[in-house]
Amino acid sequence: MKSITSPIASLSLNPAIDLTYEIGCLQHDQKIRATSASYDPGGTGINVGRALEKLNANSFTCCITAGKMGEFLCSMLKQELSSVITLQIDGETRINTTLVQNNPPNQYEINAVGPYVTSAQLDSISSQFLTLCQGGIGVLTGSLPPGVPDTAYQSISAALLEQGTRSIIDAPVAVMKAALHSKPFLIKPNWHEMEILQNKTLATIEQVAEEARVLVKQGATYVCVSLAEKGALLTGETNTYYCNSPNIEVNSTVGAGDSLVAGLAYAFALNRGPEQALGFAVACGAGTAMQAGTQLFSKNDLEKLSKEIKIKVLDI
């Protein structure tokens, strides 16, 4: 049974098939055999949708697919998502590849470009997305495919605001920077992206929080910065909250940030306060990092991890 929340829709303009190989050791100029391989639906918007499905949220996943790879992606999505809306176009859905190396432990990721999307196709999927999340939360996340301008999320976020829907944006720096003009409900850069956004080195969590405060003054209601193994912080109109990362064994970071975004969307859809939303989101992200390949958290993970969550008020 779906949770009683306001609607949440995620928009994935450039989804992918995630191909993950587990290998012993990558060797220069030599052929190696994978010890395992898996194909999963991917792209940040898709992962947000998968995470929301695990939370039994009142959620919808909107995406663009193309060609035979798009048909393969659709077949996988139907197995994991109860409410998926796709727009089929020409070209081929991209394949993103992750190499998980065992010795020494390391991870390599290669992301493809994706098919060309016309303005008419963008308008079509955006219109469906706006309708589905009206009065709730719209999640705009991931890279933009060829043909879509960096201002696309800014325009969609402005339309969300006009119809009374809160927007959450997790996108490349140029896209996120443009979207600030639309007064989004929340943006989620990571530490490195914050440094690029603000064009300065940020050596401490406190410095990150100070720059997040600058972005709130520029129009965002909340700024959540993911800090990898250090956790995450959430800056709002009145204060900044910091959440530690639980002590876990990291198996794969694929989808961890997307799970954090889904956790934020879910908690805010339930009208939770910023402290509760941040703690729940960090548990979702950590639960996913514990899994192998592109697998996401389980509800049992969240219950255990929530006991290790501690929120600190930074007064920044």
C-alpha positions, 0 to 999 in steps of 0.5 A: 500500500502506498504511503499517504503523502502528497504526490512526488514525481521525478523527471529523468530526461536522460536515463540509462541502463547501468552496466556494472562489472566486478573485476579483480584488478584493472590492468593496462592494455590487457584483457580481463574477465569480470567475476560478475555483471549486472544490468539495472535501470539507471540515471539519477531520476530513475534511481530517485524513482526506485528509492521512492518505490521502496518507501511506498511513496505516492510517486511517479517516474517520468522519463525519455527512452529511445531505441532498442536499449530504451525498450530494454530499459522500459521492461526493467522499469516495469518490474520495479516501478508501479507508476512509470511514464515514458516518452519514446523517441528516436536514437538509443538510450545510453548505457553507463558502465561501472567497474568495481575493482576488488584489488585494490578497492576502487570504482570507475564510472563511464557515463554516455551522452544519450539521444537528442531531445527536441523542444517539442519532446521536452515540452511533452514529457514536462507537461505530463510531469507537471500534471502528476506532481501538482501540489506536491514535489517535483524532483528534477535530477540528472544530466541533460541530453543533447538538444536540451539547454542548461536552463531547462530545469530553471523553466520547469522549476518556475512552472512548478512554483507557479502551480504550487509545487515544490521543486528539488533539483540535483543536477550538474553545476551549470544547470543548478546555478541557472535553476537558482533563479526560479527559487527552488524549494531545495537544491542538492550539490555535493561538496565538490559542486559547492566549491565550483558553484561558489568558485572557492575552496571550502576546507571545512564543513562550517565553510560549506555551510556558510556558502550554502547560506549564500545560496539560500539568500539567492533564492533556494528555500533549502540547500542540502550538501552531501559530504560523502563519508562525512554525512550531509548538511541542510541549510534553511531560512533559519539555521543549518543542520549537520548529520553524521554518516553512520558507520558502514562498510561501503560496497558501492556509491552508485545511487547513494546520492539519489537515495538521499534525494528521495529521502528528502522528497519523501520526508518533506512530502510528509511535512517533516521538519528539516532535522527529521528530513535530513536524518532520514535522507542520510539513512537512505543514502548510507543504506544504499552505499552498503549494497553491491552494484546498483542495488538500493537500501532496504527498509530494515537498513533504514531502521538500523541506521536511524539509531546511529543518526545524530543531528547537530545544529550549526547556528550558521 
